[in-house]
Each structure stands twice: as structure tokens, then as C-alpha cells.
Amino acid sequence: MTRFTLLGVPVDPLTEAEAVDWVARAITQRRPRLVISVNPERIMHAQRDPAFEAILRNADLALADGAGVVWAARRLGHPPPERVAGVDFVAALAARGAAAGWRFFFLGGGPGVAEAAGRVLSQRYPGFTLAGAHAGSPQPASDAATIDAVRSSGAQLLFLAYGASAEEAWLARNLAASGATVGMGVGGAFDFISGRVRRAPRWMRDLGLEWLYRLSHQPWRWRRMIALPRFVIRVMREGRQSQGPSPSGEG
């Protein structure tokens, strides 16, 4: 695995299967590991938030989540083998964990959504164990109660749905104390898995248009989507700078 940086944010060029193997090894080693999903929104947030950028830089595993990240990495000469979408990665880990006896904890999400996602995964992958679910809060004042809930469950994998940056900040503060080995922010994964929110059709995902589908069904996301054109401009600028000036007298 040769890590590279994309506008200052790390990306590990792994396939989904390789990333699942990475998590399996981490669980046997029992050392807290932070996994992040890298998408344009997180990258652009890191540009204006040094504390968040530091958390991303220190992640143990950084997966290319989002067609924009795959496009940008290829354009800048670091083609990842594939996109590893967070919701797909959760499902892949659930499948592996059902066979391996891993214990999962789902934190955050709307009322009852984490539990509903757990029921779906239990039906889909017999043997899947949701050791616990807790709404909690990303605010530090709630950390002690949440840590206690996770630790008492004996969970090895902790997935958070608090929204970008809040998830990573919580894990940076509390993963070691929670007793979980692998922690990852999963955004809207619980909504998708539970069926509360419908995912884009496969053909749109394959064409990198999942963002457009989500925007059409959740128009309130337009403020977050502003990051996309800014991201494209930064990548184009980065590409020109990496090429350097044209040789004198060329043309």
C-alpha cells in the first residue's frame, strides 16, 4: 500500500476487499485504528479547518469514497484501484464480521435508524452481531456516557453517523477510551442500509452521478454540494502546478 495525498489529505489506494483484510488484521492487533472516508466535501473542509486536517492526516486508513476523489487522484497521477463507498464498506465488514464473530456498535443516526440498520444486516448476514446502538451526541459533554455504552458492549468496530468532521473529531478524542479497535464515520450509511433513504441506482453510481441523485431527492444538500466545483478548480490548479512551466522556446 503506497499512500498518497490529495490536496493535503491522505488516500490509501486499496480495493474494498483489501481494506476489509486490513481491518481484519487491525482487529487481531487490538490497537485503536481510525478509518476515514475521503470525499471532496471532507477535503475542502480540511482546507479551512487545520484541526480537522490534522485528524485526517493522522488517520490509520484513508479510503477513496466518492467519484470526485477517484477522478482527482487519476488526474494527478495516483489512480486508485476503485472507489470504496462507505455504505458498501460497512456491508462488506458486516459480511466478514458475521463469519468471524466481530461485534459492532452503531452510534448516532436518527431515532431508531441505527437499530433498523442492524436488523437489516442481521437478516442479510446471519451471525452479524450488533452489540449496541446509541444516539449519543458529538458534543464533548456527552462523551463519558457514550464511551461507557461502547465499552460495556465489548464492540470491536465502532461506526458513527454524526456527519462529516463531527464523526472524525469524536473518534480522535474517544476511540482509545471506547475499547473499540476500529472506528469509522459512516455518514448516511445507516439511512441507506435501513431503507430509510433510497440509494442511487447502480448505473448512476457507476457513472459517478450518485451526488446528483442525492441532490435531486434531498435539495437541502445544495449548500454542501458547493464544495464540488471548488474541489474541481483546486484539482485543476494542482495539476497545472505539478506539470510546471513549459520549456522556454517550446511551440
Secondary structure, DSSP 8 states (H G I E B T S, - for coil): ---EEETTEEE----HHHHHHHHHHHHHHT--EEEEEE-HHHHHHHHH-HHHHHHHHT-SEEEE-SHHHHHHHHHTT---SS---HHHHHHHHHHHHHHHT-EEEEEESSTTHHHHHHHHHHHHSTT-EEEEEE---SSGGGHHHHHHHHHHHT-SEEEEES-TTHHHHHHHHHHHHH--SEEEE-TTHHHHHHTSS----HHHHHTT-HHHHHHHH-GGGHHHHTHHHHHHHHHHHHHHHHH----TT--
